[in-house]
Amino acid sequence: MKKVSYFLAVVAVAGLFAACTQKKAAQPVAEVKPEVAIDPKLVAEGPYEKLIKSATDTTLAYVLIEKPQVNLDDFAKDKDGFITLFDGTTFKGWRGYDQDTVPGRWTIDNGAIKFTGSGEGEAQKTDGGDLIFGHKFKNFELTFDWKVAKGSNSGVFVLAREIKGEPIYISSPEYQILDNVNHADAKQGENGNRQSASLYDMIPANPQNAKPFGEWNKGSIIVYQGSVFYKQNGKTVVEYHLWTPQWTDLLQKSKFSKDKWPLAFELLNNCGGDEREGYIGFQDHNNDVWFKNIKIKITE
């Protein structure tokens, strides 16, 4: 009788163990989620990069680059208060946008800054990129001379911020530089708003008084407390006002609208950031273009 009882007890324990084992086996296995790839444009590296996180569901994250600025006291100033940003012989104060040095396609040619295009479309090459002067400006008058080769395209930018992995025009209004006769962009947009001295894709220059390719034009951009004026060959051809409902409306009707390019819309709508200041830059559009007599007068 004892043997039978012992046998039954062993069978019961074995059954209980098997049941427990089955219950454990029946438990769902935790799902292993794949690692989410991190966008390299959103990785802040080094002492000069800062991740600006999304403040709300309607804002976007980006990495802002804040490098040391050049000292304007090291640059000549004339009797009218204009500071010479380019002396005709050196790239003192200049560097590539989101770069530490001047890209190789930017050279000095007979007293002018020249960009040499590759003739392979508008994509920037490894030795190219946009060019900026390494100091931020707020209220100022910028003057410069420019000319283009046949069929060339470029641009001048103000109040730009350096955004990692993004083009300069994502945060800066563009003064269009163009051969109006031979570049296809002259017939795009609306009412000529992509022709020379226009606020690119938003306001056409009026009157349109650009000189033909190969000839020097005089340009000017005045920024004062959000009011911006473009001049071409002595005439005021564009006027607009930043940080206003009218400015937002212009963006919404352009390629930089909230639906088409949300980060550009956000940055341009807050042009110059909280400090309302930024860099001056020239565009690499992979076409031959020249700039000289680059001066700036700071206003209070």
Backbone as JSON, one array per atom type, in Angstrom:
{
  "sequence": "MKKVSYFLAVVAVAGLFAACTQKKAAQPVAEVKPEVAIDPKLVAEGPYEKLIKSATDTTLAYVLIEKPQVNLDDFAKDKDGFITLFDGTTFKGWRGYDQDTVPGRWTIDNGAIKFTGSGEGEAQKTDGGDLIFGHKFKNFELTFDWKVAKGSNSGVFVLAREIKGEPIYISSPEYQILDNVNHADAKQGENGNRQSASLYDMIPANPQNAKPFGEWNKGSIIVYQGSVFYKQNGKTVVEYHLWTPQWTDLLQKSKFSKDKWPLAFELLNNCGGDEREGYIGFQDHNNDVWFKNIKIKITE",
  "N": [[0.82, -1.2, 0.0], [1.93, 1.22, 0.8], [3.84, 1.46, -1.19], [2.25, 1.85, -3.42], [1.0, 4.24, -2.79], [3.21, 5.92, -2.72], [4.01, 5.76, -5.36], [1.81, 6.98, -6.62], [2.03, 9.54, -5.58], [4.44, 10.41, -6.7], [3.72, 10.45, -9.4], [1.78, 12.45, -9.34], [3.29, 14.73, -8.62], [4.98, 14.87, -10.82], [3.1, 15.37, -12.8], [2.18, 17.87, -11.97], [4.52, 19.41, -12.32], [4.86, 19.2, -15.07], [2.6, 20.55, -15.92], [3.11, 23.15, -14.98], [5.35, 23.71, -16.48], [4.25, 23.75, -19.05], [2.58, 25.98, -18.82], [4.44, 28.04, -18.48], [5.73, 27.88, -20.94], [3.71, 28.65, -22.57], [3.5, 31.37, -22.21], [3.64, 34.62, -23.73], [6.35, 35.62, -25.81], [8.51, 38.34, -25.29], [8.37, 41.07, -27.53], [10.93, 41.95, -29.74], [11.98, 44.99, -30.61], [13.04, 46.57, -33.6], [16.03, 48.56, -33.96], [15.75, 52.07, -34.22], [16.74, 54.05, -36.89], [18.97, 56.78, -36.61], [18.74, 60.05, -37.7], [21.47, 61.52, -39.21], [21.64, 64.28, -39.48], [20.45, 65.22, -37.26], [22.07, 64.84, -35.13], [23.97, 66.2, -32.68], [27.26, 67.24, -32.59], [30.45, 67.85, -31.17], [31.68, 71.08, -29.88], [30.27, 73.21, -31.04], [27.78, 72.62, -32.0], [24.27, 72.35, -31.58], [21.39, 70.66, -30.6], [18.24, 71.57, -31.49], [15.35, 70.97, -30.13], [12.05, 69.73, -30.92], [9.54, 71.91, -30.02], [6.79, 71.78, -29.92], [4.08, 69.79, -31.3], [3.89, 70.82, -33.76], [6.28, 71.94, -34.54], [9.67, 71.46, -35.73], [12.63, 69.45, -35.26], [16.12, 70.39, -35.32], [19.66, 70.79, -35.96], [21.59, 73.34, -34.77], [24.34, 75.29, -35.73], [26.86, 76.98, -34.12], [29.47, 78.75, -34.49], [32.6, 80.34, -33.5], [32.8, 83.91, -34.01], [34.21, 86.21, -36.38], [36.34, 89.04, -35.68], [35.27, 92.23, -36.19], [36.8, 94.49, -35.92], [39.17, 93.98, -37.09], [39.0, 94.6, -39.71], [39.04, 96.87, -42.45], [37.58, 100.15, -42.34], [35.73, 102.64, -44.02], [35.41, 106.27, -44.49], [32.7, 106.69, -44.52], [31.65, 104.79, -42.95], [31.46, 102.2, -43.9], [32.37, 98.83, -43.8], [34.95, 96.9, -45.12], [34.44, 93.81, -46.4], [35.66, 92.07, -48.1], [38.85, 92.1, -49.31], [39.88, 91.89, -51.84], [42.11, 90.37, -52.25], [42.48, 88.3, -50.38], [40.84, 85.63, -48.51], [40.14, 86.41, -46.0], [38.23, 86.14, -43.11], [36.2, 84.7, -44.3], [34.44, 81.6, -44.93], [33.35, 78.24, -45.71], [29.86, 77.49, -45.72], [28.66, 75.65, -43.03], [31.17, 74.59, -42.85], [34.74, 74.6, -42.18], [36.68, 75.82, -43.65], [37.42, 77.61, -46.74], [35.71, 76.42, -49.52], [37.14, 74.63, -52.32], [36.26, 75.38, -54.91], [35.69, 78.04, -54.77], [37.44, 80.87, -55.56], [39.94, 83.5, -55.91], [39.78, 85.96, -58.3], [41.2, 88.23, -60.24], [40.76, 90.35, -58.33], [38.21, 89.75, -57.49], [35.78, 87.62, -55.88], [35.32, 84.41, -57.05], [33.15, 81.83, -58.12], [33.57, 78.69, -59.51], [31.81, 76.74, -61.65], [30.97, 73.25, -62.27], [29.67, 72.42, -64.48], [27.95, 70.31, -64.42], [25.19, 70.19, -63.75], [23.13, 71.44, -60.96], [23.82, 70.4, -58.47], [25.74, 70.48, -55.5], [29.26, 69.99, -55.27], [31.97, 67.99, -53.84], [34.1, 69.72, -53.39], [32.85, 72.11, -53.26], [30.14, 74.25, -52.2], [28.18, 76.58, -50.25], [29.22, 79.98, -49.51], [30.15, 81.89, -46.69], [30.42, 84.93, -44.74], [32.11, 85.18, -41.71], [30.6, 86.43, -39.52], [27.83, 87.58, -37.64], [25.1, 89.65, -38.61], [22.75, 92.28, -37.96], [21.09, 94.81, -38.25], [21.65, 96.59, -41.16], [23.43, 97.83, -44.09], [24.23, 96.29, -46.96], [26.51, 96.21, -49.61], [27.46, 95.31, -52.94], [29.13, 94.13, -55.91], [28.24, 92.24, -58.8], [28.54, 89.64, -61.26], [27.64, 87.34, -63.89], [28.37, 84.31, -65.7], [27.39, 83.16, -68.98], [24.13, 81.91, -68.82], [24.14, 81.47, -66.05], [23.49, 81.01, -62.49], [22.93, 82.13, -59.17], [23.02, 83.33, -55.76], [22.41, 85.77, -53.14], [22.54, 85.89, -49.65], [21.04, 86.82, -46.52], [20.9, 87.26, -42.92], [21.23, 84.59, -42.33], [21.2, 81.38, -40.75], [23.3, 78.73, -39.58], [22.45, 75.56, -40.34], [22.71, 72.24, -39.66], [23.5, 69.97, -42.21], [21.7, 71.05, -43.99], [20.7, 73.28, -46.7], [21.81, 76.71, -47.21], [19.69, 78.38, -47.89], [17.51, 77.45, -46.52], [17.02, 78.87, -44.26], [17.24, 81.52, -44.87], [16.33, 84.51, -46.6], [16.52, 85.01, -50.15], [18.38, 86.98, -52.37], [18.1, 87.01, -55.63], [20.48, 85.97, -58.06], [21.11, 86.04, -61.43], [21.36, 85.07, -64.89], [19.16, 86.47, -66.76], [18.34, 86.1, -69.37], [19.31, 83.69, -70.43], [19.08, 81.59, -68.56], [16.97, 78.99, -67.48], [15.42, 79.3, -65.18], [14.52, 81.87, -65.08], [12.08, 82.01, -66.32], [10.42, 80.64, -64.71], [8.43, 80.2, -61.66], [6.39, 83.0, -60.66], [5.34, 85.82, -62.45], [7.94, 86.7, -62.97], [9.38, 86.34, -60.59], [11.67, 84.95, -60.11], [13.77, 86.07, -61.32], [16.75, 88.15, -61.65], [17.76, 89.92, -58.7], [15.3, 89.63, -57.53], [13.2, 88.79, -54.69], [13.63, 85.65, -54.1], [11.37, 83.5, -55.63], [9.23, 84.75, -54.51], [8.82, 87.71, -54.53], [8.89, 89.69, -57.4], [11.6, 91.5, -58.91], [11.26, 94.93, -59.53], [11.76, 97.91, -61.17], [12.97, 95.56, -63.68], [16.16, 95.62, -64.15], [18.59, 94.44, -64.81], [21.93, 93.92, -66.05], [23.37, 92.4, -69.03], [24.77, 89.0, -69.14], [28.18, 88.64, -68.17], [28.66, 91.31, -67.72], [29.16, 93.77, -65.15], [27.04, 94.19, -62.36], [25.47, 96.31, -59.91], [24.64, 95.64, -56.61], [22.5, 95.78, -53.69], [21.52, 95.31, -50.31], [19.38, 96.22, -47.84], [18.72, 96.0, -44.44], [16.59, 96.67, -41.86], [15.32, 96.57, -38.78], [13.58, 94.53, -39.51], [12.45, 95.42, -41.91], [13.14, 95.11, -45.31], [15.08, 95.92, -48.13], [15.82, 95.61, -51.53], [18.25, 96.57, -53.86], [19.1, 97.2, -57.26], [21.47, 98.08, -59.52], [21.29, 100.78, -58.75], [18.55, 101.24, -58.39], [15.72, 100.85, -56.24], [14.24, 97.78, -56.02], [12.82, 95.79, -54.76], [10.8, 95.34, -51.87], [10.14, 94.21, -48.6], [8.74, 92.88, -45.5], [9.86, 91.42, -42.68], [8.77, 88.92, -40.26], [6.04, 89.4, -40.05], [2.45, 89.13, -40.61], [2.11, 89.39, -43.37], [4.56, 88.54, -44.35], [4.5, 85.83, -43.64], [2.38, 85.03, -45.27], [3.56, 85.37, -47.8], [5.51, 83.34, -47.71], [3.86, 81.09, -47.56], [2.79, 80.99, -50.09], [4.85, 80.2, -51.64], [7.64, 78.05, -52.65], [8.5, 77.41, -50.19], [6.49, 76.82, -48.43], [4.42, 75.77, -45.63], [3.34, 73.25, -46.07], [4.79, 72.25, -48.26], [7.53, 72.42, -47.53], [8.2, 72.05, -44.55], [10.22, 72.55, -42.52], [11.79, 74.6, -43.63], [9.81, 76.57, -43.84], [9.29, 77.02, -41.13], [11.81, 77.99, -40.18], [12.34, 80.21, -41.86], [10.14, 81.76, -41.32], [10.77, 82.61, -38.86], [12.97, 84.23, -39.28], [16.43, 84.79, -38.83], [16.32, 84.0, -36.23], [15.82, 84.12, -32.62], [17.44, 86.25, -31.95], [17.34, 87.82, -34.13], [19.32, 88.05, -36.17], [22.05, 87.23, -38.42], [24.14, 85.39, -40.81], [25.87, 86.58, -43.76], [25.79, 85.41, -47.06], [26.97, 83.72, -50.07], [25.83, 81.91, -52.9], [26.53, 78.58, -53.95], [25.62, 77.47, -56.88], [26.51, 75.86, -58.7], [27.35, 77.17, -60.98], [29.25, 79.55, -62.93], [30.15, 82.5, -61.29], [30.74, 85.86, -60.11], [31.83, 88.03, -57.45], [32.45, 91.24, -56.04], [33.84, 94.21, -54.39], [32.64, 94.14, -51.82], [30.93, 95.3, -49.18], [29.87, 96.52, -45.92], [27.65, 98.35, -43.89], [26.94, 98.96, -40.62], [23.96, 99.54, -38.89], [22.12, 101.1, -36.24]],
  "CA": [[0.0, 0.0, 0.0], [2.85, 2.35, 0.85], [4.47, 1.6, -2.51], [1.27, 2.42, -4.35], [0.84, 5.66, -2.43], [4.43, 6.61, -3.13], [3.96, 5.87, -6.82], [0.82, 7.98, -6.98], [2.57, 10.85, -5.22], [5.45, 10.77, -7.71], [3.0, 10.78, -10.63], [1.13, 13.74, -9.15], [4.32, 15.77, -8.68], [5.42, 14.97, -12.21], [2.04, 16.04, -13.55], [2.18, 19.29, -11.61], [5.7, 20.0, -12.94], [4.59, 19.31, -16.5], [1.6, 21.61, -16.12], [3.8, 24.43, -14.8], [6.22, 23.91, -17.64], [3.42, 24.13, -20.19], [2.11, 27.35, -18.62], [5.55, 28.94, -18.79], [5.98, 27.86, -22.38], [2.61, 29.31, -23.25], [3.6, 32.81, -22.03], [4.15, 35.26, -24.95], [7.74, 36.07, -25.81], [8.58, 39.8, -25.47], [8.72, 41.47, -28.89], [12.18, 42.7, -29.88], [11.77, 46.04, -31.58], [14.27, 46.95, -34.32], [16.57, 49.87, -33.63], [15.35, 53.14, -35.13], [17.91, 54.76, -37.42], [19.05, 58.18, -36.21], [19.1, 60.96, -38.79], [22.74, 62.18, -38.87], [21.44, 65.73, -39.43], [19.9, 65.55, -35.94], [23.06, 64.46, -34.12], [24.85, 67.32, -32.34], [28.61, 66.78, -32.3], [31.42, 68.91, -30.94], [31.27, 72.2, -29.03], [29.56, 74.27, -31.75], [26.5, 72.13, -32.49], [23.24, 72.24, -30.54], [20.13, 70.13, -31.08], [17.06, 72.35, -31.13], [14.29, 69.97, -30.13], [10.7, 70.18, -31.24], [8.86, 72.47, -28.86], [5.4, 71.32, -29.98], [3.84, 68.83, -32.38], [3.92, 71.53, -35.05], [7.64, 72.4, -34.83], [10.58, 70.39, -36.12], [13.96, 69.5, -34.65], [17.26, 70.61, -36.2], [20.91, 71.07, -35.25], [22.09, 74.69, -35.03], [25.8, 75.41, -35.61], [27.24, 78.31, -33.6], [30.93, 78.83, -34.44], [33.12, 81.67, -33.11], [32.7, 84.9, -35.05], [35.41, 87.02, -36.61], [36.34, 90.37, -35.06], [35.16, 93.26, -37.24], [37.84, 95.5, -35.74], [40.3, 93.58, -37.92], [38.68, 94.9, -41.1], [39.09, 98.31, -42.74], [36.32, 100.89, -42.4], [35.95, 103.9, -44.7], [34.91, 107.46, -43.81], [31.23, 106.63, -44.48], [31.27, 103.74, -42.01], [31.36, 100.9, -44.54], [33.44, 97.88, -43.5], [35.31, 96.08, -46.27], [34.38, 92.39, -46.06], [36.56, 91.36, -49.0], [39.88, 93.07, -49.7], [40.3, 91.66, -53.21], [43.32, 89.54, -52.35], [42.46, 87.16, -49.45], [39.54, 85.2, -48.0], [40.09, 86.71, -44.57], [36.88, 86.25, -42.55], [35.25, 83.88, -45.05], [34.53, 80.14, -44.87], [32.2, 77.57, -46.27], [28.69, 77.25, -44.88], [28.79, 74.34, -42.39], [32.54, 74.13, -43.08], [35.73, 75.39, -41.45], [37.56, 76.48, -44.6], [36.79, 78.02, -48.0], [35.72, 75.32, -50.5], [38.1, 74.83, -53.4], [35.72, 76.0, -56.12], [35.7, 79.49, -54.58], [38.8, 81.38, -55.75], [40.05, 84.95, -56.12], [40.05, 86.15, -59.71], [41.31, 89.66, -60.59], [40.15, 91.19, -57.32], [36.83, 89.34, -57.23], [35.52, 86.24, -55.47], [34.72, 83.67, -58.15], [32.83, 80.41, -58.0], [33.69, 78.0, -60.79], [30.92, 75.59, -61.73], [31.5, 72.05, -62.92], [28.92, 72.14, -65.7], [27.28, 69.02, -64.25], [23.96, 70.38, -62.99], [23.24, 72.36, -59.84], [24.2, 69.74, -57.22], [27.04, 70.9, -54.98], [30.29, 68.96, -55.31], [32.73, 67.86, -52.6], [34.97, 70.89, -53.22], [32.0, 73.29, -53.36], [29.33, 74.62, -51.06], [27.94, 78.01, -50.12], [30.27, 80.76, -48.86], [29.63, 82.9, -45.77], [31.34, 85.74, -43.95], [31.96, 84.61, -40.38], [30.1, 87.33, -38.48], [26.39, 87.79, -37.76], [24.67, 91.04, -38.7], [21.35, 92.48, -37.59], [20.61, 95.96, -39.04], [22.83, 96.92, -41.96], [23.35, 98.01, -45.54], [25.24, 95.5, -47.65], [26.68, 96.55, -51.02], [28.33, 94.35, -53.64], [29.02, 94.05, -57.36], [28.16, 90.85, -59.23], [28.31, 89.31, -62.67], [27.5, 85.91, -64.13], [28.66, 83.8, -67.03], [26.17, 82.86, -69.73], [23.3, 80.86, -68.28], [24.49, 81.18, -64.66], [22.53, 81.22, -61.4], [23.5, 82.15, -57.83], [22.17, 84.1, -54.86], [23.0, 86.42, -51.97], [21.69, 85.59, -48.5], [21.25, 87.6, -45.29], [20.26, 86.74, -41.71], [21.27, 83.13, -42.4], [21.71, 80.57, -39.65], [23.88, 77.48, -40.05], [21.67, 74.4, -39.95], [23.49, 71.07, -40.06], [22.98, 69.11, -43.25], [20.68, 71.73, -44.78], [21.25, 74.39, -47.51], [21.72, 78.03, -46.58], [18.41, 79.04, -48.16], [16.44, 76.94, -45.67], [16.77, 79.82, -43.17], [17.61, 82.88, -45.28], [15.76, 85.03, -47.85], [17.51, 85.06, -51.22], [18.46, 87.98, -53.45], [18.44, 86.16, -56.76], [21.52, 86.35, -59.02], [20.73, 85.21, -62.57], [21.34, 85.5, -66.29], [17.73, 86.42, -67.06], [18.08, 85.75, -70.77], [19.73, 82.33, -70.82], [18.82, 80.55, -67.56], [15.55, 78.58, -67.51], [14.69, 79.71, -63.97], [13.96, 83.2, -65.3], [10.7, 81.87, -66.79], [9.67, 79.85, -63.73], [7.8, 81.02, -60.64], [5.28, 83.83, -61.1], [5.58, 87.24, -62.74], [9.36, 87.01, -62.95], [9.92, 86.39, -59.23], [12.94, 84.22, -60.0], [14.78, 86.81, -62.08], [17.78, 88.77, -60.82], [17.41, 90.89, -57.66], [14.01, 89.32, -56.93], [13.15, 87.94, -53.52], [13.46, 84.42, -54.87], [10.12, 82.76, -55.61], [8.18, 85.45, -53.76], [8.52, 89.06, -55.05], [9.75, 90.02, -58.55], [12.27, 92.81, -58.95], [10.56, 95.87, -60.4], [11.93, 97.41, -62.53], [14.01, 94.55, -63.92], [17.17, 96.42, -64.86], [19.88, 93.74, -64.8], [22.75, 93.97, -67.25], [23.58, 91.06, -69.6], [25.86, 88.19, -68.59], [29.52, 89.14, -68.47], [28.78, 92.7, -67.3], [29.01, 93.95, -63.71], [25.85, 94.83, -61.79], [25.6, 96.75, -58.52], [23.57, 95.15, -55.76], [22.45, 96.3, -52.33], [20.46, 94.8, -49.45], [19.25, 96.98, -46.6], [17.87, 95.37, -43.44], [16.44, 97.53, -40.68], [14.2, 96.21, -37.91], [12.66, 93.66, -40.23], [12.17, 95.93, -43.25], [14.24, 94.72, -46.2], [15.02, 96.57, -49.44], [16.81, 95.17, -52.5], [18.55, 97.5, -54.94], [19.86, 96.69, -58.41], [21.96, 99.16, -60.4], [20.85, 102.09, -58.28], [17.1, 101.33, -58.21], [15.09, 99.94, -55.29], [13.41, 96.91, -56.87], [12.03, 94.89, -53.91], [10.63, 95.71, -50.46], [9.29, 93.32, -47.82], [8.83, 93.11, -44.06], [9.95, 90.15, -41.97], [8.08, 88.69, -38.98], [4.71, 89.98, -40.13], [1.5, 88.25, -41.31], [2.35, 89.46, -44.81], [5.71, 87.68, -44.62], [4.01, 84.46, -43.56], [1.59, 84.79, -46.48], [4.5, 85.18, -48.91], [6.09, 82.0, -47.59], [2.83, 80.08, -47.83], [2.53, 80.95, -51.52], [6.12, 79.89, -52.31], [8.14, 76.68, -52.5], [8.87, 77.24, -48.79], [5.26, 76.78, -47.64], [4.38, 74.81, -44.53], [3.02, 71.93, -46.6], [5.84, 71.78, -49.17], [8.84, 72.33, -46.89], [7.86, 72.55, -43.21], [11.35, 73.09, -41.76], [12.11, 75.9, -44.23], [8.76, 77.51, -43.44], [9.5, 77.35, -39.71], [13.02, 78.79, -40.0], [12.19, 81.48, -42.55], [9.12, 82.54, -40.63], [11.47, 83.19, -37.71], [14.25, 84.55, -39.91], [17.4, 85.38, -37.92], [16.18, 83.44, -34.88], [15.37, 85.01, -31.55], [18.29, 87.44, -31.92], [17.09, 88.59, -35.36], [20.6, 88.32, -36.81], [22.58, 86.06, -39.1], [25.28, 85.51, -41.7], [25.77, 86.95, -45.17], [26.35, 84.31, -47.82], [26.86, 83.6, -51.53], [25.39, 80.55, -53.22], [27.07, 77.65, -54.95], [24.57, 76.86, -57.7], [27.32, 75.12, -59.68], [27.55, 78.0, -62.17], [30.27, 80.58, -62.77], [29.64, 83.78, -60.79], [31.77, 86.68, -59.48], [31.41, 89.09, -56.53], [33.54, 92.12, -55.6], [33.43, 95.44, -53.69], [31.68, 93.68, -50.82], [31.05, 96.17, -47.99], [28.69, 96.56, -45.08], [27.55, 99.43, -42.89], [26.05, 98.52, -39.54], [23.09, 100.6, -38.38], [21.55, 100.78, -34.92]],
  "C": [[0.86, 1.26, 0.0], [3.51, 2.59, -0.5], [3.52, 2.24, -3.5], [1.09, 3.9, -4.07], [2.04, 6.48, -2.89], [4.43, 6.84, -4.64], [2.99, 6.94, -7.27], [1.32, 9.4, -6.68], [3.59, 11.33, -6.25], [4.77, 11.2, -9.01], [2.35, 12.15, -10.53], [2.12, 14.89, -9.25], [4.81, 15.99, -10.11], [4.39, 15.69, -13.06], [2.0, 17.52, -13.27], [3.33, 20.02, -12.28], [5.48, 20.22, -14.44], [3.61, 20.43, -16.79], [2.24, 22.98, -15.99], [4.68, 24.76, -15.99], [5.43, 24.37, -18.85], [2.93, 25.56, -20.07], [3.21, 28.35, -18.95], [5.82, 29.02, -20.28], [4.92, 28.63, -23.15], [2.66, 30.83, -23.13], [4.2, 33.46, -23.29], [5.59, 35.75, -24.77], [7.75, 37.58, -26.09], [9.06, 40.14, -26.87], [9.99, 42.31, -28.89], [12.0, 43.72, -30.99], [13.08, 46.4, -32.29], [14.73, 48.35, -33.92], [16.16, 50.9, -34.68], [16.59, 53.91, -35.58], [17.84, 56.23, -37.03], [19.5, 59.02, -37.41], [20.39, 61.69, -38.41], [22.63, 63.71, -38.8], [20.92, 66.18, -38.06], [20.81, 65.11, -34.8], [23.99, 65.64, -33.89], [26.21, 66.79, -31.92], [29.52, 67.99, -32.07], [30.84, 70.08, -30.18], [30.38, 73.23, -29.7], [28.18, 73.85, -32.26], [25.51, 71.93, -31.34], [21.95, 71.73, -31.17], [18.99, 71.01, -30.56], [15.87, 71.4, -31.26], [12.94, 70.58, -30.48], [10.01, 70.67, -29.98], [7.41, 71.99, -28.78], [5.28, 70.31, -31.12], [3.95, 69.49, -33.75], [5.3, 72.07, -35.4], [8.55, 71.21, -35.07], [11.94, 70.57, -35.46], [15.01, 69.76, -35.73], [18.48, 70.88, -35.34], [21.43, 72.42, -35.72], [23.59, 74.71, -34.79], [26.14, 76.83, -35.21], [28.75, 78.37, -33.44], [31.38, 80.22, -34.01], [33.09, 82.63, -34.29], [34.0, 85.7, -35.19], [35.23, 88.39, -35.96], [36.32, 91.44, -36.15], [36.19, 94.37, -37.1], [39.07, 95.2, -36.59], [40.1, 93.92, -39.39], [38.58, 96.42, -41.3], [37.7, 98.92, -42.83], [36.59, 102.25, -43.06], [35.27, 105.06, -43.95], [33.38, 107.48, -43.69], [30.72, 105.51, -43.57], [31.11, 102.36, -42.62], [32.59, 100.05, -44.24], [33.69, 97.03, -44.73], [35.35, 94.61, -45.86], [35.28, 91.54, -46.94], [37.55, 92.36, -49.57], [40.41, 92.86, -51.12], [41.49, 90.74, -53.36], [43.28, 88.29, -51.46], [41.02, 86.83, -49.06], [39.43, 85.42, -46.49], [38.64, 86.91, -44.12], [35.85, 85.34, -43.2], [35.5, 82.38, -44.82], [33.3, 79.54, -45.52], [31.08, 77.44, -45.25], [28.75, 75.81, -44.37], [30.16, 73.72, -42.69], [33.49, 75.04, -42.31], [36.64, 76.19, -42.38], [36.77, 76.89, -45.85], [36.85, 76.85, -48.98], [36.56, 75.66, -51.73], [37.57, 75.5, -54.65], [35.56, 77.51, -55.99], [37.15, 79.96, -54.64], [38.76, 82.9, -55.87], [40.55, 85.19, -57.53], [40.03, 87.65, -60.03], [40.53, 90.55, -59.63], [38.71, 90.85, -56.98], [36.81, 87.92, -56.67], [34.81, 85.55, -56.62], [34.34, 82.26, -57.71], [32.87, 79.8, -59.38], [32.82, 76.76, -60.78], [31.55, 74.43, -62.47], [30.81, 71.76, -64.24], [28.15, 70.84, -65.63], [25.99, 69.17, -63.44], [24.21, 71.19, -61.74], [23.66, 71.71, -58.53], [25.59, 70.17, -56.78], [28.01, 69.72, -54.94], [31.09, 68.97, -54.01], [33.64, 69.06, -52.35], [34.18, 72.2, -53.38], [31.22, 73.51, -52.08], [29.17, 76.13, -50.99], [29.04, 78.68, -49.3], [29.64, 81.78, -47.92], [30.76, 83.71, -45.15], [31.05, 85.42, -42.49], [31.58, 85.57, -39.27], [28.61, 87.54, -38.72], [26.06, 89.29, -37.75], [23.17, 91.14, -38.48], [20.68, 93.57, -38.44], [21.8, 96.5, -39.84], [22.43, 97.3, -43.38], [24.53, 97.27, -46.15], [25.3, 95.94, -49.11], [27.67, 95.59, -51.66], [28.13, 94.52, -55.14], [28.99, 92.57, -57.75], [28.06, 90.75, -60.75], [28.26, 87.8, -62.8], [28.01, 85.57, -65.52], [27.33, 83.49, -67.73], [25.42, 81.69, -69.09], [23.53, 80.55, -66.81], [23.43, 81.64, -63.67], [23.29, 81.23, -60.09], [22.54, 82.93, -56.94], [22.98, 84.72, -53.74], [22.01, 86.25, -50.82], [22.05, 86.49, -47.31], [20.48, 86.95, -44.15], [20.24, 85.21, -41.69], [21.76, 82.53, -41.09], [22.27, 79.28, -40.23], [23.1, 76.31, -39.47], [22.35, 73.16, -40.52], [22.76, 70.25, -41.13], [21.93, 69.75, -44.15], [21.32, 72.87, -45.59], [21.04, 75.73, -46.82], [20.35, 78.65, -46.77], [17.25, 78.46, -47.35], [16.09, 77.94, -44.56], [16.93, 81.28, -43.59], [16.89, 83.3, -46.56], [16.87, 85.21, -48.89], [17.3, 86.24, -52.16], [18.97, 87.2, -54.66], [19.51, 86.79, -57.64], [21.32, 85.45, -60.24], [21.04, 85.89, -63.91], [19.9, 85.34, -66.75], [17.41, 85.94, -68.46], [18.29, 84.27, -71.04], [19.51, 81.25, -69.78], [17.33, 80.26, -67.49], [14.75, 79.08, -66.32], [14.03, 81.07, -64.13], [12.49, 83.14, -65.71], [9.85, 81.04, -65.84], [9.07, 80.78, -62.67], [6.63, 81.8, -61.21], [5.73, 85.27, -61.32], [7.05, 87.64, -62.64], [9.99, 87.03, -61.58], [11.12, 85.48, -59.0], [14.02, 84.88, -60.85], [15.68, 87.59, -61.12], [17.22, 89.86, -59.92], [16.0, 90.69, -57.1], [14.21, 88.68, -55.56], [12.72, 86.59, -54.04], [12.13, 83.72, -54.57], [9.01, 83.45, -54.84], [7.83, 86.82, -54.34], [9.45, 89.35, -56.23], [10.39, 91.39, -58.41], [11.57, 93.7, -59.96], [11.11, 97.28, -60.16], [13.02, 96.34, -62.62], [15.08, 95.19, -64.79], [18.55, 95.77, -64.85], [20.61, 93.9, -66.12], [23.0, 92.55, -67.76], [24.73, 90.32, -68.93], [27.21, 88.75, -69.05], [29.74, 90.59, -68.08], [28.5, 92.81, -65.8], [27.71, 94.69, -63.37], [26.16, 95.28, -60.37], [24.38, 96.29, -57.73], [23.64, 95.76, -54.37], [21.29, 95.65, -51.6], [20.5, 95.6, -48.15], [18.29, 96.23, -45.67], [17.81, 96.29, -42.23], [15.15, 97.18, -39.94], [13.13, 95.43, -38.66], [12.25, 94.15, -41.6], [13.39, 95.67, -44.13], [14.01, 95.35, -47.57], [16.15, 96.01, -50.3], [16.99, 96.28, -53.53], [19.33, 96.78, -56.03], [20.18, 97.85, -59.33], [21.31, 100.49, -60.07], [19.37, 102.25, -58.03], [16.63, 100.37, -57.11], [14.06, 99.11, -56.04], [12.52, 95.96, -56.06], [11.95, 95.48, -52.5], [9.75, 94.66, -49.79], [9.6, 93.49, -46.34], [8.76, 91.77, -43.32], [9.09, 90.14, -40.71], [6.71, 89.36, -38.92], [3.76, 88.95, -40.76], [1.71, 88.24, -42.83], [3.54, 88.58, -45.22], [5.29, 86.21, -44.6], [3.2, 84.1, -44.8], [2.48, 84.57, -47.7], [5.12, 83.79, -48.89], [5.09, 80.92, -47.98], [2.53, 79.95, -49.32], [3.75, 80.52, -52.32], [6.47, 78.41, -52.15], [8.51, 76.37, -51.05], [7.64, 77.16, -47.88], [5.32, 75.68, -46.59], [4.13, 73.4, -45.03], [4.16, 71.38, -47.46], [7.17, 71.55, -48.48], [8.71, 72.85, -45.46], [9.02, 73.13, -42.42], [11.76, 74.46, -42.31], [11.08, 76.94, -43.82], [8.97, 77.96, -42.0], [10.68, 78.29, -39.52], [12.9, 80.16, -40.67], [11.14, 82.37, -41.88], [9.68, 83.2, -39.38], [12.88, 83.57, -38.14], [15.2, 85.27, -38.94], [17.31, 84.87, -36.5], [15.73, 84.48, -33.87], [16.17, 86.3, -31.5], [18.1, 88.32, -33.15], [18.38, 89.0, -36.06], [21.1, 87.06, -37.5], [23.71, 86.4, -40.05], [24.88, 86.03, -43.08], [26.43, 85.83, -45.97], [26.13, 84.41, -49.31], [26.63, 82.13, -51.88], [26.26, 79.85, -54.25], [25.87, 77.04, -55.65], [25.21, 76.1, -58.86], [27.41, 75.83, -61.03], [28.61, 79.05, -61.88], [29.64, 81.91, -62.37], [30.77, 84.5, -60.08], [31.13, 87.71, -58.56], [32.63, 89.93, -56.16], [32.95, 93.35, -54.92], [32.38, 95.15, -52.64], [31.9, 94.48, -49.52], [29.76, 96.17, -47.22], [28.78, 97.72, -44.1], [26.51, 99.01, -41.85], [25.26, 99.73, -39.04], [22.46, 100.16, -37.07], [20.03, 100.81, -34.96]]
}
